[in-house]
Amino acid sequence: MTKPPHEVRSLSGEDQLRDAHTLFRSAMHDPRVDDELWAFVLDSYDGATVLGAFDDSGMIGTLAATDSVIALPGGKVVPMAAVSRVGVRADRTRRGVLTSVMRTFLEGVSAPLASLRATEGSIYRRYGYGVATRYRKVQLDRTARFHDQVQAAGEVRLVQDQDEVRRLVPGLTQRFGAARPGGVILSDGYWRLTLRREGFVRLVLHEDGFAVFKTKHVGDHYGHRLEVLALFAATPAATVALWSFLRGLDLVDTVVAEGRPVDEDLDLLLVDPRACRYTEIEDETWLRLVDVPAALSVRAYGPAEPVVLEVVDELLPANSGRYLVGPDGAERTDRDPQLRLGVADLAAAYLGDRPLSRFAAAGRVEVADRTALADADRLFRLDEAPWCGTYF
């Protein structure tokens, strides 16, 4: 029997984890982290499943997945595997290494869903991941002023002590991070590492939300650029209060947030809507339905006639089949399919970011019964755009 060119196995122990992290960093063209930062990186691996691919030369690929949760349409928060630190050694790319690692991971994960952030847009669709949430960059310039009808209810408090910031943020993300469909909650170790990397940051507290930001001196005098690292709010009033505070800080010329919801219309709050600019809409959550029957049955659906979907999953063929999806849930069925699509496109539509009819118009969904498209749109669509707001 021919020996496989490589094997995939679980990693454990600090030495193996550091080797895996170094390989991942190398794939990103970054150097090995120093010992001081490694202590925080190791903390962020706590409880993670870490895989390594090996051949006769040593480790050639890696993947890490941390137990997490994700908020779904309808309000349920369900288990999800947060995939990160994926990399293949530069002299072993395009030899099936990533396919072997990803297949091993997906066949072993217990959560019904997995997600990641993609370094390249052409890679992960082949493994069944689809773009389920997007975000856009927001910039408020120095002329941005809120109009008189804006209601910013509730007080805010500024926290500058770094020990208190690092102590509070993980708990705040657990409270507010999943307020919108698509939101996730990650480990305390993840946030300790993130805050350590960002350096001096400040925290703004509201009873219904919070924001984390840092500032950078720009220009020859006392101007500053404020960068919003995280902003989560459970109510519109909290959103207004937090943004109002950030924009009102003295000596700040520009406020920038790299990844905000595509339907967060801050321009409607301003006297001059042109003082707010939206740019660079990008993909955010790449979602994978690991267990299609479980994933379809756990989310809520809108009012519409049930639709029969035929799902094709080449990597995990047990997911393939026909599903009757309606307001009361989803289940396998023997009925004739009305719509046929791959698991990656089902994942892309799963959180309600874009209606299935757009996927059909783009040739991503085969339509056997055109009347089913309108019903499918109503079943999966949300009143607000799904959004995560956390990069991992």
N, C-alpha and C positions, 0 to 999 in steps of 0.2 A: 504493500500500500504506500502511495506517495505521501510523504510527510507534508502537512500544510506549511505554507511559507511563513506563517506567524500564528501565534496563539494569543488569546485574550484571557486575562485572569484578574481577579480582584486584588487590590493593593491595600496594605495596612502597614502601620508603623511609620514613624517620622521619616526615616531615611527614604522609604519608597515614595511617600507623599512628596517629599522635597524633590526627588528625582522627577516625578510626574509634573510637578509645578514648574521645574526648570525646563522640561521639554516643552510644556505649553508656552512659557515665556519665550523660548527660542523660536517657536512657530510664529509668535507675534513680533519677532525681531527685537525682543527686549532681553536685557541681561538677567542673570540670576539675582534674586533679591538678597539683600544683606541679612545678617543674623538678627538685627533689631526688628526689621520689618517681617522677617520670617515667622517670628513669634505670633504676630497678628494673623498672618496668612494661615498658619497651622490652626489657630483658633477658629478660623472661618471654615476649615475642613471638618469641624466637629459634626459627627453624625452623617457625613456624606458617604455615598457609594462612589468609589474611585476605581476605574478600570485602567489597565495598561495592556497594550499589545506588545508582544516580544517576538524577536527572531534571534538568530545566532549572534547578532551584534548587540543585543540588549533591548531596552525599551524603545519602541518606535512610534507609539501612539498612546493617547490618554483621553479620558473623559471623566468629569466629576458631576454628580447629581445629588442635590441636597433636598431633603424632605421639606416641602412647603405646602401652601394652600393657595387657591385662587378663587376669587369671587365670580359667581356665574349670574346670568340673567335670572331674575326671580329672587335673588338674595342669598342663595345657598353658597356656602364656602366649603370647598371639597379638596381632598388631597391632590397635590401636584408635585411632580419631580422637576426641580429647577436645574436645568442642564447648563453647565459652564465649563470653562477650562478645557475645551476640546482642542486637540492639536495632534499633528502628525509630523514626525521628524522630516526635515527638508529633503533628505536623501532617500525617503521611503514613500513619498507622495505618489498618488495615482496608481497604487498597487492593491487597492481594496482594503487598506488598513482601517480607514474611517468607517467603511461599510461594516466590517467585522465588529468593530467596537460598538457602533450604534446598534447593530442587530442584537448583540449580546446584552446591551443595556435595555433595549425595549422588550426583549423576551423575558427579562428578569424583574422589571419594575412592577410594583404592586399598585401604584396610583393609576387612576383611569386616564390621567392627563399628564403631559410633559410639555415644557416650554423652554425656549432658549432665546438668546439674542445673537443674530447671525453676523459674522464678520464679512461674509460675502453672500450676496443674494442668490447666487446660482447653485448653492450647495445643498441646502437642507430640504428642498421640495422632494428630492428623490428618496428621502427617508420618511416622507409623509407629513412634514411640517408645512403649515400654511401661515400667512401673515394675518393674524387675528385682531391685532390692534395696531394703530398708527399714532404718531404724535407730530407736533409741529413746533418750531422755534418761535418764541415770542420776544419782542423787544419793545420796551417802553422808553421813550426819550424824555428829555428834561422838561418838555412842554406838557407832558401827560398830567391832566388834572381831572379828578372825578366830578361829574356834574352834581347839582344840588339834590336831585331826586334819589341818588344812591344811598341806600341804607346799610351802614356798616355797624351791625349790632354786636355788642360785647366788647370787653376790654382785651388788649393784648399785653403780653409781658415779654421783655427781652431777656434772654439768658446768655451771658458771655463767658461764665466760668466753664472751662473746657471739660473738667471732670463731671460737672452737672449735665452738660450737653451730652456727653457720651453715655451717661447713666440714663437720661430721659428718652433719647431718640428711639432705641429699640422698642420700648413699651408704647410709645406714641404711634409707631408704625403698626404695631399689633392692633391698636385701637382704631386707627383711621386709614391704614394702607389699603384696606379692601372695601372701602366705602362705595366704589364704583365697580361695575362688572369689568373683569380683567385685572383687578388689583390683586397683588400677591403679598404674602407676609414671609419674610426671610428671617434667618437666624440672627441672634444677638451678635454672634461672631462675625457675620457678614457686615453688620453696621459698625462694629468696632474697627474692622479693617478699613471700611470706606471712609469713616471719619478720620482715622489716622492718616490716610493718604491725602485727604483734602487739607490738612493743616488746621490753621485757626479758622473756625467757623462759628457762626452765631445762630441761635435758635429763637424763634418767635412763637409764643404759646397763645392759643385761643381756646376757649372751652370746647369748641367744636372743630379744632384743627390745629395745624402747626406748619411752620416753614423753617427750613435750614438754608442759610446763605453765607456767602463770603464776598469780600470786596477786594478790588485790585486798583491800585493807583494808576491813573492814566493822565497824560498831558504833563505840562510843566508846572502846574500850580496844585490845586487841591481837589481836582476832579477825580471821581471814582466810578468804576464800573461794578455794579452789583450783580452777582451770579446766583440765581436761585438753584440750589442743589436738590431740594425736595419741597413740595408744597401739597399738603393733603387737607381737604376740608370736607366735613360731612354735611354742611349746609351752605346755601348761597351767601348768607350773611357772613359766615366765617371766611369764605373765599374773598369777599369784598374787604373785610377787615384786614386780612393778611396782606393782600395786594396793596391796599391803601397805606398800610404801615411801611411796606418795602419801598413804594414809590415816594413816600414822604420823607425819607431819611435825608438829612442835610449832606451836602457835598457829593451827592450821587447824580451823575449825568445820565447814566443809562442803566436800566434794569433788564437783564437777559435771563430767560429760562429756556434751556435747550429742548426739553421734552414735555409739552403740555397737551391736554386733550384737543382734538381737532374741532371740537364744538364749544370750547371755552372762549366766549366772545367778549373779551375784555374791551374791545373798541366801543361796545355799546355803553360802557360805564363812563366814557370820557367826554369831556367838553369838545375836544378835537379828536375825532376817531383816527386821524392820520398820525397821531402821536403814538399809535400802536401799530406794529408791523408783524405780520405772520410770514414766516419763510420756512423753507426746507421741510416739507412734510416727508417723513421717513417711516419705514417699517419699524415696529417696536416688538411686540410679542409674536414669535414664531411658535404656534401651538401644534401639538401632536395628540390626537385621540388614540391613546394606547389601547384602551378597551372601548370600542365604539358602542356596544350595547349599553354599558354602564354610563358612558359619557352622555349619550343621547337621552337616557332615562332620567338623569339627575337635574338637568336644567329645565327652566320654565319656558313655555311657548305662548305666543299671542293667540288671539281668537281668530280661527280660520278653519276651513275644512282640512281634515287629515290628508297627508301626502305620503306616497310610497317612494322612498329613496332607495336606489341600488348603489351600494358603496363598494368600491374596489380598493383593496389594500394588498399590494403585491408583497410588501415586506412582512406583514403580519396577516396572512391569508385567513386566519380564523375570524377576523373582523369583517371580511367580505360577505355581502348578502343584502337582503332587502329588509327595509325597516319602515314600519308605519309610524309616522310622526304626526302628532296632533296636540290640541290643547291639553289633553289629559296625560301626555307623556309619549313614550316611544317604545316599540317592541318589534321583534323580528316578525316577518310575515311572508306568506307565499303568494301574495297578490302580485299582479303585474306591475312593474316599476313605471312610475310616471317621470321620474328624473333619475339620471345616472351620473355619478361623479366619483372622482378619486378621493381618497381619505385626506389628502392635503387640502383640497378645495373645500371639503366638509369642515375641516379644522379652521380654514380661513373665514368661513361663514358662521361658525359655531357661536361666537360671542356677539354677533349682530353688527359687526362693523360695516359691512356692505351687503345689500340684498343679493340673494341667489340669482335673481334675474340678470344682474350685471355679470356674474360669472358665466351665465348661459350666453349672454351677448358676446362675451370674449372667447367663447368656444370651450370653456372649462366644464360646462354641464351639458350633457346630452338630454334633449327634451323629447320625451315620447308623448306627453300630454301637456300642451302649452297652457291649458287652463290651470295647471297645477303650480305654475310659476308665481302667480299672484298670491296664492295661498301660502306657498313656501316663504315668500317675502314677509307676509304678515306673521307667520309662525316664528321666524328667526329674528326679525328686526326688533330693535330697541328704540326707545324714545331719546336716549342719550348714547353717545359714542362710547364704546368700551375703551378702557385706558388703564395702563398699569402705573407708570410714573416711577418705576424702580428699575434701574439697570443692574444686571448681574452677569 
